[in-house]
Amino acid sequence: MSIEDQLLESPEPAIQWKTRVYVLGENPIKLRALQKKIKTSETVQRLLCELGKSGVVYPPQAYAKWQGAHWIMAVLADIGYPTGDKSLKPVRDQLQETWLQQNFYTDFEATSKVEAYKQQGVPVMQGRHRRCASQQSNALWAILKLDLVNDETHKLVERLLYWQWPDGGWNCDKNPAAIHSSFMESILPMRALALYGKEFSNDKATAASKRASEIFLKREMYLGQRSGCVMRSEFTSLHYPLYWHYDILHGLKVIAESCLIHDKRCTRALDLLEGKQLPDGGWPAEKKYYKCTDEVAPGNDYVDWGGTSKKKMNPWITVDALYVLKQAGRIT
């Protein structure tokens, strides 16, 4: 049985949907019935187990890791949850209220880390806004994918463009010596702005995303620009979900979504990804950032995403790997 057939026979409808859309290239409009199965699946029911009467996901802090609305919406967007679901509008509103608070419009100059933490707002050091842009961008991307855009959504784009660094990325590091953008803080803004630019024919967003891509491409997706060595060991391990983290698969996935996967600077990362393929044709989850439990606490997730194993295929990672390699022309 081919690896595609194995994925299509998965009991998880989201895996079936992702395989048919991203690997086999089927039109998602024709897969509405399958998306309804995703909505009623055990995975989604667990993700939304704390959906309150107000429609807001609890715990009430949207950014609570990894059970707050911020993370749940991003996962729903990634696994093919039905678009335009009105029941999620209160959750969307919670996200936008969280990431468009007045303190995100308040800049102040700071010359040290101590000064940067002394007041509310966005510290500016050497002309660079020290802001965790992954927060606004992850929310933006989820809202776009789930087709829940309203007037407030466009304000998230304005903030991302306003905070972009001279080298094309973003960084929340409050150390004045940090003068280069962060992989973790730049990959999600790049992704969100690319999608926004495409859906709204917005040249500024598209150009900003393209500028951000150079942060990764000039480092071949995981190597130090000067040293040529692996920047961080976790960059070369496969994970799902990534939450706000980064690895080569996620980086290549975003590059592929941005139609840049044929850039020759992706070659070494693609080779590394191919080399991780298992004898059965799948790819493993080598590490994880979550603990599966219903208990509400930092680092906990309501869903078991397959655990980790160097010998066992993880379907979530496998379907993303197949998508990337197909886009790169390495598989048919």
ChimeraX attribute file (.defattr): number of C-alpha atoms within 10 A of each C-alpha:
attribute: neighborCount
match mode: 1-to-1
recipient: residues
	/A:1	7
	/A:2	10
	/A:3	16
	/A:4	18
	/A:5	11
	/A:6	14
	/A:7	22
	/A:8	18
	/A:9	12
	/A:10	12
	/A:11	10
	/A:12	16
	/A:13	24
	/A:14	25
	/A:15	21
	/A:16	24
	/A:17	25
	/A:18	23
	/A:19	24
	/A:20	19
	/A:21	17
	/A:22	18
	/A:23	21
	/A:24	15
	/A:25	11
	/A:26	14
	/A:27	11
	/A:28	15
	/A:29	9
	/A:30	9
	/A:31	15
	/A:32	16
	/A:33	10
	/A:34	17
	/A:35	22
	/A:36	14
	/A:37	17
	/A:38	24
	/A:39	20
	/A:40	12
	/A:41	15
	/A:42	14
	/A:43	20
	/A:44	20
	/A:45	15
	/A:46	15
	/A:47	21
	/A:48	21
	/A:49	13
	/A:50	19
	/A:51	18
	/A:52	13
	/A:53	7
	/A:54	9
	/A:55	18
	/A:56	23
	/A:57	25
	/A:58	18
	/A:59	17
	/A:60	14
	/A:61	15
	/A:62	23
	/A:63	17
	/A:64	18
	/A:65	20
	/A:66	21
	/A:67	28
	/A:68	24
	/A:69	29
	/A:70	27
	/A:71	23
	/A:72	24
	/A:73	25
	/A:74	20
	/A:75	18
	/A:76	22
	/A:77	18
	/A:78	16
	/A:79	20
	/A:80	25
	/A:81	24
	/A:82	20
	/A:83	17
	/A:84	15
	/A:85	12
	/A:86	12
	/A:87	12
	/A:88	20
	/A:89	17
	/A:90	14
	/A:91	25
	/A:92	26
	/A:93	18
	/A:94	19
	/A:95	26
	/A:96	21
	/A:97	13
	/A:98	18
	/A:99	22
	/A:100	16
	/A:101	11
	/A:102	11
	/A:103	12
	/A:104	15
	/A:105	11
	/A:106	11
	/A:107	14
	/A:108	14
	/A:109	15
	/A:110	19
	/A:111	14
	/A:112	14
	/A:113	14
	/A:114	11
	/A:115	13
	/A:116	21
	/A:117	13
	/A:118	10
	/A:119	11
	/A:120	13
	/A:121	18
	/A:122	23
	/A:123	26
	/A:124	19
	/A:125	22
	/A:126	12
	/A:127	10
	/A:128	22
	/A:129	23
	/A:130	26
	/A:131	22
	/A:132	21
	/A:133	26
	/A:134	25
	/A:135	20
	/A:136	25
	/A:137	25
	/A:138	23
	/A:139	25
	/A:140	32
	/A:141	25
	/A:142	23
	/A:143	27
	/A:144	20
	/A:145	22
	/A:146	22
	/A:147	15
	/A:148	18
	/A:149	16
	/A:150	13
	/A:151	6
	/A:152	12
	/A:153	21
	/A:154	12
	/A:155	15
	/A:156	21
	/A:157	20
	/A:158	12
	/A:159	17
	/A:160	25
	/A:161	19
	/A:162	11
	/A:163	20
	/A:164	23
	/A:165	21
	/A:166	14
	/A:167	13
	/A:168	21
	/A:169	29
	/A:170	32
	/A:171	24
	/A:172	19
	/A:173	19
	/A:174	21
	/A:175	14
	/A:176	16
	/A:177	10
	/A:178	15
	/A:179	15
	/A:180	16
	/A:181	22
	/A:182	17
	/A:183	21
	/A:184	21
	/A:185	23
	/A:186	26
	/A:187	28
	/A:188	30
	/A:189	31
	/A:190	31
	/A:191	26
	/A:192	29
	/A:193	29
	/A:194	27
	/A:195	22
	/A:196	23
	/A:197	18
	/A:198	14
	/A:199	10
	/A:200	10
	/A:201	11
	/A:202	14
	/A:203	14
	/A:204	16
	/A:205	24
	/A:206	22
	/A:207	16
	/A:208	20
	/A:209	27
	/A:210	19
	/A:211	17
	/A:212	28
	/A:213	23
	/A:214	16
	/A:215	23
	/A:216	23
	/A:217	21
	/A:218	14
	/A:219	19
	/A:220	22
	/A:221	29
	/A:222	26
	/A:223	20
	/A:224	14
	/A:225	15
	/A:226	7
	/A:227	9
	/A:228	11
	/A:229	11
	/A:230	16
	/A:231	15
	/A:232	13
	/A:233	9
	/A:234	17
	/A:235	20
	/A:236	20
	/A:237	19
	/A:238	25
	/A:239	28
	/A:240	25
	/A:241	20
	/A:242	15
	/A:243	20
	/A:244	15
	/A:245	18
	/A:246	23
	/A:247	22
	/A:248	23
	/A:249	25
	/A:250	24
	/A:251	25
	/A:252	27
	/A:253	22
	/A:254	21
	/A:255	26
	/A:256	19
	/A:257	16
	/A:258	19
	/A:259	13
	/A:260	19
	/A:261	22
	/A:262	13
	/A:263	13
	/A:264	11
	/A:265	17
	/A:266	23
	/A:267	15
	/A:268	14
	/A:269	19
	/A:270	22
	/A:271	12
	/A:272	14
	/A:273	20
	/A:274	15
	/A:275	10
	/A:276	17
	/A:277	16
	/A:278	15
	/A:279	10
	/A:280	13
	/A:281	15
	/A:282	24
	/A:283	28
	/A:284	25
	/A:285	24
	/A:286	21
	/A:287	15
	/A:288	17
	/A:289	16
	/A:290	22
	/A:291	18
	/A:292	14
	/A:293	13
	/A:294	14
	/A:295	11
	/A:296	16
	/A:297	14
	/A:298	13
	/A:299	14
	/A:300	19
	/A:301	25
	/A:302	23
	/A:303	18
	/A:304	13
	/A:305	20
	/A:306	17
	/A:307	18
	/A:308	17
	/A:309	13
	/A:310	13
	/A:311	15
	/A:312	17
	/A:313	22
	/A:314	22
	/A:315	24
	/A:316	23
	/A:317	23
	/A:318	23
	/A:319	22
	/A:320	21
	/A:321	25
	/A:322	25
	/A:323	24
	/A:324	27
	/A:325	21
	/A:326	16
	/A:327	22
	/A:328	20
	/A:329	11
	/A:330	12
	/A:331	11
	/A:332	10
